[in-house]
Amino acid sequence: MHPLLAATAATQGGVFTREQAAGAGYRTPEIRTLLRPGGEWVRLRRGAYVARPPWEAADELGRWRMRDRAVHLTMKAPHVLSHDSAARALGIDVAVPRERLIHVTRGRVNGTRTEHGVKHHVARTPPGDLALTDGVPHLGAARTAVDLAREHGLTTGVVAMDQVLRRNVTVADLRDEIAGQRHWPGVHEARRAVDLADAGAENGGESIARLLVVEALGLRPVTQFPVRLGRGVVWIDMLVGCLAIELDGRVKYLSVAEGGVAVGPVADVVMAEKGREGGLQGVGLAVQRLTPDDFWGEPRKRAMARLRQQYAAAVVSFGAMTPTALLEAARQMEGLRSERLRDRHLGVAS
């Protein structure tokens, strides 16, 4: 690639336009050759390209960010990236989107419409929550989380709001955004989502699991509840009364080399979990486990039935209320809990 074009692309996430290529000396026949199947360049959309090596090296998220950038570079009308595209720029995980699109919000557009893979949203009021990532303007974290709830529904909204609450966004910020969207499509889902949002969910799976628990029991769990066992503190993903609910995933049983978090043999991990369950039962808590396989369809119905049965059994065995001693100890460890949530957001192991 010509050094001038390579330098330009480097400032634009690897993406460049036809006009920029022409400015670096490339002519139409040469561009056509470079864009042929298997050629050195990949067409992202009309008039926007990326060199093949960075495209092939990128993961799915990276490729979608390139597509977002391509739309931004080729769109003449004033706009900002929004919804899913803003989420990608901000590093917000979008759970179960209805469809994969690039999203922009514009001031002058006659209603929301989708054209050539781009969804154009009308800016009903001047957006106040704006941000800039690598030179690309997009809506900010609070507005984006609310927009995702309106666009994709409760589950996606809660997952997004949980994430931004772990940053510098507050519930008040989310409610302020919603207050300015009183009659906008999907705002009812956004209101429901903010009512259920919780910074204690450490990942999207825990957010979805919490919604399952709320639906099954009609009760909102306490997240990241600390319990002292022996010489250490264990953190319960969710606690409802005397029922501790843990979300298990494959990463717990995979070694670090395999992309997991296990630092020893699987048998040791299982034995440690058994010891942890025994310790929790010893302080007056029953334990129920969920996995991502329980989130959808028939498995979800069966998981909800298990939760109801286990909760009823916990009430019989230990009572309906969390033991006072555990609540008092948890209050004393609130600072430790805040540090844990901060460290998890920053990617610090604990």
C-alpha positions in Angstrom: 0.0 0.0 0.0 1.2 3.5 -0.8 2.8 5.0 2.4 0.4 8.1 2.3 -2.7 5.8 2.1 -1.3 3.5 4.8 -0.7 6.5 7.1 -4.3 7.7 6.5 -5.8 4.2 7.1 -3.8 3.9 10.3 -5.6 6.9 11.8 -9.0 5.5 10.7 -9.0 2.0 12.2 -7.5 0.6 9.0 -10.4 1.9 6.9 -10.0 4.3 3.9 -12.2 5.8 1.2 -12.0 5.7 -2.6 -11.3 9.4 -2.6 -8.4 8.9 -0.2 -7.0 6.1 -2.4 -7.3 8.4 -5.4 -5.5 11.1 -3.5 -2.7 8.7 -2.9 -2.4 8.1 -6.7 -4.5 5.0 -7.2 -6.6 5.0 -10.4 -9.9 3.2 -11.1 -8.4 0.2 -13.0 -5.9 -0.4 -10.2 -8.5 -0.1 -7.5 -10.7 -2.6 -9.3 -7.8 -5.1 -9.4 -7.0 -4.6 -5.8 -10.7 -5.3 -4.9 -11.1 -8.5 -7.0 -12.0 -11.7 -5.0 -8.9 -12.6 -2.9 -7.3 -9.2 -3.7 -5.3 -7.0 -1.5 -8.2 -4.8 -0.5 -11.7 -5.7 1.0 -14.7 -3.6 0.1 -16.7 -2.7 3.3 -19.3 -0.8 1.4 -19.4 1.4 -1.6 -16.5 3.7 -1.5 -14.9 2.4 1.7 -12.2 -0.3 1.9 -9.7 -2.0 4.2 -6.5 -3.9 3.4 -7.0 -7.6 3.6 -4.4 -8.5 6.3 -6.0 -6.4 9.1 -9.5 -7.5 8.0 -8.5 -11.2 8.2 -6.8 -10.7 11.5 -9.8 -8.9 13.1 -12.4 -10.8 15.2 -16.1 -10.3 14.6 -16.3 -7.2 16.8 -13.3 -5.7 15.1 -14.9 -6.2 11.7 -18.1 -4.6 12.8 -16.2 -1.6 14.0 -14.6 -1.3 10.6 -18.0 -1.4 9.0 -19.2 1.3 11.4 -16.2 3.4 10.5 -16.8 2.9 6.8 -20.4 4.3 7.1 -19.1 7.2 9.1 -16.4 8.0 6.5 -18.8 7.8 3.5 -21.9 9.5 5.0 -22.2 13.1 3.9 -25.1 14.1 6.1 -24.3 15.2 9.7 -24.7 12.2 12.0 -23.3 10.3 15.0 -23.0 6.6 15.5 -25.7 5.3 17.9 -27.3 2.2 19.3 -25.3 -0.9 18.5 -22.6 1.0 16.7 -22.1 3.3 19.7 -22.1 0.3 21.9 -19.3 -1.2 19.8 -17.3 2.0 20.1 -17.8 2.1 23.8 -17.1 -1.6 24.4 -20.6 -2.4 25.6 -21.7 -6.0 25.0 -25.0 -6.2 23.1 -26.9 -9.3 24.2 -29.2 -11.0 21.8 -29.7 -8.2 19.2 -32.5 -8.7 16.8 -30.4 -8.0 13.7 -26.9 -6.9 12.8 -26.9 -3.3 11.5 -24.9 -0.1 11.6 -26.9 2.6 13.5 -26.6 6.3 13.1 -28.7 9.1 14.6 -29.3 12.2 12.3 -31.0 15.5 12.8 -32.7 15.7 9.5 -34.3 12.3 8.5 -38.0 11.7 7.9 -38.5 9.0 10.5 -36.4 5.9 11.3 -35.5 3.8 8.2 -33.1 1.1 7.2 -31.1 1.3 3.9 -28.2 -0.8 2.7 -27.5 -2.2 6.2 -27.7 1.1 7.9 -30.5 2.1 10.3 -31.1 5.9 10.4 -32.7 7.2 13.6 -34.2 10.6 13.8 -32.7 12.8 16.6 -36.0 14.0 18.1 -34.1 16.3 20.5 -30.4 17.4 20.2 -28.4 14.6 21.8 -26.5 15.9 24.8 -24.6 12.7 25.7 -21.9 12.7 23.1 -18.5 11.0 23.0 -15.6 10.6 20.6 -13.6 7.4 20.1 -10.6 7.4 17.7 -12.1 10.4 16.0 -15.5 8.9 15.4 -18.5 10.8 17.1 -21.1 8.6 18.8 -23.6 8.8 21.6 -22.4 8.4 25.1 -22.7 5.4 27.5 -25.9 6.4 29.3 -27.8 7.4 26.1 -26.6 4.2 24.4 -27.7 1.9 27.1 -31.2 3.4 27.0 -31.3 3.3 23.2 -30.3 -0.4 23.3 -33.2 -1.1 25.7 -35.6 0.7 23.4 -34.3 -1.0 20.3 -33.8 -4.5 21.4 -35.9 -5.0 24.5 -35.5 -5.7 28.2 -32.8 -8.3 28.3 -30.4 -6.3 26.1 -31.2 -3.2 27.9 -30.5 -4.7 31.3 -27.2 -6.2 30.1 -26.1 -2.8 28.7 -27.2 -0.8 31.8 -25.5 -3.2 34.2 -22.3 -2.6 32.2 -22.5 1.2 32.2 -23.3 1.3 35.9 -20.0 -0.4 36.5 -18.4 2.6 34.9 -19.1 6.3 35.7 -22.8 6.2 34.8 -25.4 6.4 37.6 -29.0 5.3 37.7 -29.9 9.0 37.8 -28.1 9.5 34.5 -30.1 6.7 32.9 -33.4 8.1 34.3 -32.5 11.6 33.0 -32.0 10.1 29.5 -35.4 8.3 29.7 -37.1 11.5 30.9 -36.3 13.1 27.6 -37.7 10.2 25.6 -41.2 10.2 27.1 -43.1 9.3 23.9 -40.3 7.6 22.0 -40.7 4.0 20.6 -39.7 1.4 23.2 -39.3 3.8 26.1 -41.5 1.5 28.3 -38.8 -1.3 27.9 -36.1 1.3 28.9 -38.0 2.2 32.0 -38.3 -1.5 33.0 -34.7 -2.1 32.3 -33.4 0.8 34.5 -35.7 -0.5 37.3 -33.9 -3.8 37.1 -30.3 -2.6 36.4 -27.6 -3.6 38.9 -23.9 -2.8 38.8 -23.2 -6.1 40.8 -23.6 -8.2 37.7 -20.0 -9.0 36.6 -20.9 -10.0 33.1 -23.7 -10.3 30.6 -24.4 -13.9 31.7 -25.0 -12.8 35.3 -27.4 -10.0 34.1 -29.5 -12.5 32.1 -29.4 -15.0 35.0 -30.7 -12.3 37.4 -33.7 -11.6 35.1 -34.4 -15.4 35.1 -34.4 -15.3 38.9 -36.7 -12.3 39.1 -39.1 -13.9 36.7 -39.1 -17.2 38.5 -39.4 -15.9 42.1 -40.8 -12.4 41.7 -38.0 -11.3 44.0 -34.9 -9.2 43.2 -31.7 -10.8 44.3 -28.8 -9.1 46.1 -25.7 -9.3 43.8 -22.2 -10.1 44.8 -23.0 -10.9 48.4 -19.9 -11.5 50.6 -19.7 -14.4 53.1 -16.7 -15.1 55.3 -15.9 -18.8 55.2 -12.8 -19.9 57.2 -10.0 -17.5 56.4 -11.4 -16.1 53.2 -14.4 -14.4 51.7 -16.6 -16.0 49.0 -18.8 -13.9 46.7 -22.3 -15.2 46.0 -23.5 -14.2 42.5 -27.0 -13.7 43.7 -28.8 -14.1 47.1 -32.5 -14.3 47.7 -33.4 -14.8 51.3 -31.5 -18.0 52.2 -31.0 -19.2 48.7 -27.5 -18.5 47.1 -27.6 -18.7 43.3 -24.4 -19.2 41.4 -23.9 -18.9 37.6 -21.5 -21.5 36.2 -19.8 -21.3 32.8 -17.3 -23.4 30.9 -14.5 -21.0 31.7 -14.6 -22.1 35.3 -13.5 -25.6 34.2 -11.0 -24.7 31.5 -7.4 -24.0 32.2 -5.9 -20.5 31.6 -4.1 -21.9 28.5 -7.5 -23.0 27.2 -9.0 -19.6 27.7 -10.5 -20.3 31.1 -9.8 -19.4 34.7 -9.0 -22.7 36.3 -5.5 -22.9 37.8 -5.6 -26.6 38.6 -7.2 -29.9 37.5 -11.0 -29.9 36.9 -11.4 -32.4 39.8 -9.8 -29.8 42.1 -12.2 -27.1 40.9 -15.2 -29.4 41.5 -14.0 -30.3 45.0 -13.5 -26.7 45.8 -17.1 -25.9 44.8 -18.3 -28.8 46.9 -16.4 -27.4 49.9 -17.8 -23.9 49.2 -21.4 -25.2 49.1 -20.9 -27.1 52.3 -19.6 -23.9 53.9 -22.5 -21.9 52.8 -25.0 -24.5 54.0 -23.1 -24.4 57.4 -23.9 -20.6 57.7 -27.6 -21.1 56.8 -27.8 -20.9 53.0 -29.0 -23.3 50.4 -27.2 -23.3 47.0 -28.7 -23.5 43.4 -26.6 -23.4 40.3 -27.5 -22.1 36.8 -25.6 -22.2 33.5 -26.1 -20.3 30.3 -27.9 -23.4 28.9 -30.7 -22.4 31.3 -31.4 -19.0 29.7 -33.7 -19.8 26.8 -36.6 -22.0 25.6 -37.6 -25.2 27.5 -34.4 -25.3 29.6 -35.4 -21.9 31.0 -38.8 -23.2 32.1 -37.1 -26.1 33.8 -34.6 -23.8 35.5 -37.4 -21.6 36.8 -39.2 -24.6 38.2 -36.0 -25.7 40.0 -35.5 -22.3 41.4 -39.0 -22.2 42.8 -38.6 -25.6 44.4 -35.2 -24.8 45.8 -36.3 -21.5 47.2 -39.3 -23.2 48.9 -37.0 -25.8 50.4 -34.6 -23.1 51.6 -37.4 -21.3 53.4 -38.4 -24.6 55.1 -34.8 -25.4 56.1 -33.4 -21.9 56.9 -36.3 -19.4 56.9 -37.4 -16.7 54.6 -34.9 -14.0 55.7 -31.1 -13.9 55.2 -29.5 -14.5 58.6 -28.9 -11.2 60.5 -25.3 -12.1 61.2 -24.6 -12.5 57.4 -26.3 -9.2 56.7 -24.3 -7.3 59.3 -21.0 -8.9 58.1 -21.9 -7.9 54.5 -22.5 -4.3 55.6 -19.1 -4.2 57.1 -17.5 -5.5 53.8 -19.3 -2.9 51.6 -16.0 -1.2 50.9 -14.5 -4.6 49.9 -17.4 -5.2 47.6 -16.9 -1.8 45.9 -13.2 -2.6 45.3 -14.1 -5.9 43.8 -16.6 -4.4 41.3 -14.0 -1.7 40.4 -11.3 -4.3 39.9 -13.6 -6.5 37.8 -14.4 -3.6 35.5 -10.7 -2.8 35.2 -9.9 -6.4 34.4 -7.9 -7.0 37.7 -8.0 -10.6 38.8 -9.4 -11.3 42.3 
